[in-house]
Every structure is written in structure tokens, then in C-alpha cells.
Amino acid sequence: GGGWGRIAGEILRRGSRARPRPGPQRPPGPPGSAMIKAILIFNNHGKPRLSKFYQPYSEDTQQQIIRETFHLVSKRDENVCNFLEGGLLIGGSDNKLIYRHYATLYFVFCVDSSESELGILDLIQ
């Protein structure tokens, strides 16, 4: 049991920590250089069910990011890749959106280019 609240809580707990990866590790960067920039969960109509930003943004900017992210992922076919280049979303072209669509919810991670797409998809599942 526990439902989506338990799942969302686990995603937030696990998502706020970088997973160790084999090979050379990236040195700690300046504040705000976290690999996971944001975790967003919204329904099929774009209503946010959960949003966690790991960088400071104004409320208006957060709402704009949620709207733009919903429009980007909701317009895509179910049979296409679950990775998108972030473009200007959340700080520049160095970012990617990685998402999964389950039933009526979209689970979206905005990460920087050093993060593993498959690792994030595994985290979402």
C-alpha cells in the first residue's frame, strides 16, 4: 500500500542524493551545480501533484517551468524516447528532461548533462 505519496516521497529522498558511479567522479562544483535540478510530477491535465526544485526559483518561474515541461512531454507519442534536451529550461542547454508517463501521471526529472539517462529512468521505476 501507500500509493503515490509513498512513491513520490521515495523519489524525493533518493533523488536528492547523487548515486555513486564507476569511473572518475565529478569534483564538487559551485552551489547550484547539483546533477538533479528538479523533480516534477503532474497529471494528464498539467496540474502539479508534486514539485521539488533543487535550485532557488521564484514562484512565477517555477510555474512557468512546470507549464513548459508539461507541454513538452505531453505532446510526445508514447513510443518515442523518454529523454529531451532541456534547452533554455532550468538554466541552459546543458540540461535534459527525463520522464515516464504512468497511467494519469508524468514523472519528470530535469538533470544536467553529467547525469545518466538510464540511471534516472531506473530511479523513476
Secondary structure, DSSP 8 states (H G I E B T S, - for coil): --HHHHHHHHHHHHHTS----SS------STT--SEEEEEEEETT--EEEEEESS---HHHHHHHHHHHHHHHHTS-TTS-SEEE-TTTTSSTTEEEEEEEETTEEEEEEEETTS-HHHHHHHH-
